[in-house]
Amino acid sequence: MQLHELKPIHKLKKKKRIGRGGKKGTYSGRGMKGQKSRAGTNYEPIVRSMIKKYPKLKGYRFSANPNKAAVVNLGVLEKSFQENDSVNPQTLLEKKLIARAKGKTPAVKILGQGKLTKALHVENCQLSEAAKNDIIEVKGTVK
């Protein structure tokens, strides 16, 4: 026996032809109304390539928004900096208190959570009112 001599042991099942009269009744097995019940439809499912075109948002695979300010609290500055040190985005990057966002140094906002006892010189950072008052209170400077 050779490959061209092989034959299936069962007959092929014929496709059911619906909607042509006979004993199938009102909707002929197509359900009620809608695109798939009509004759001559070209119903294509959504293809993977179409899904891939949509923008990907949220989730762990996407880096931080470069336009959003990185938040640092006064308590963190207290632990990481010495008396009279200057605090700016570059020094915060060096001490790894903030991370680059898409290769750029992000804007920094300092919030007033925590206690500050050292006089620090803050430059090029946004400040909350509470943080600003606390820095000035311990004889620090804000630019």
URZITA-V975268 format. One record per residue. N is the residue number from 1. SS is DSSP state (H for helix, E for strand, L for the rest). PSI is psi in whole degrees, -180 to 180 (* if undefined). Layout:
((N	SS	PSI) (N	SS	PSI))
This chain:
((1	L	137) (2	L	169) (3	H	-40) (4	H	-10) (5	H	-8) (6	L	139) (7	L	147) (8	L	152) (9	L	-6) (10	L	157) (11	L	152) (12	L	139) (13	L	128) (14	L	144) (15	L	137) (16	L	126) (17	L	115) (18	L	161) (19	L	30) (20	L	30) (21	L	-166) (22	L	-153) (23	L	16) (24	L	-24) (25	L	-165) (26	L	-57) (27	L	0) (28	L	37) (29	L	10) (30	L	1) (31	L	-160) (32	L	130) (33	L	-172) (34	L	171) (35	H	-39) (36	H	-11) (37	H	-12) (38	L	156) (39	L	148) (40	L	24) (41	L	148) (42	L	82) (43	L	106) (44	L	132) (45	L	161) (46	L	131) (47	L	156) (48	H	-38) (49	H	-32) (50	H	-39) (51	H	-39) (52	H	-19) (53	L	-21) (54	L	144) (55	L	141) (56	L	134) (57	L	177) (58	L	155) (59	L	169) (60	L	-14) (61	L	-9) (62	L	135) (63	L	172) (64	L	156) (65	L	122) (66	L	-19) (67	L	-12) (68	L	136) (69	L	139) (70	E	136) (71	E	131) (72	E	134) (73	E	158) (74	H	-35) (75	H	-37) (76	H	-40) (77	H	-37) (78	H	-43) (79	H	-35) (80	H	-21) (81	L	153) (82	L	172) (83	L	137) (84	L	18) (85	L	155) (86	E	137) (87	E	116) (88	L	172) (89	H	-36) (90	H	-46) (91	H	-34) (92	H	-36) (93	H	-44) (94	H	-39) (95	L	4) (96	L	36) (97	L	-22) (98	L	164) (99	L	153) (100	L	146) (101	E	112) (102	L	43) (103	L	2) (104	E	152) (105	L	122) (106	L	163) (107	L	152) (108	E	135) (109	E	128) (110	E	126) (111	E	162) (112	L	19) (113	L	131) (114	L	172) (115	L	136) (116	L	127) (117	L	-11) (118	L	145) (119	L	117) (120	L	153) (121	E	107) (122	E	128) (123	L	147) (124	L	36) (125	L	146) (126	E	148) (127	E	144) (128	L	162) (129	H	-43) (130	H	-43) (131	H	-42) (132	H	-46) (133	H	-42) (134	H	-40) (135	H	-44) (136	H	-34) (137	H	-34) (138	L	23) (139	L	28) (140	L	173) (141	E	151) (142	E	126) (143	L	*))
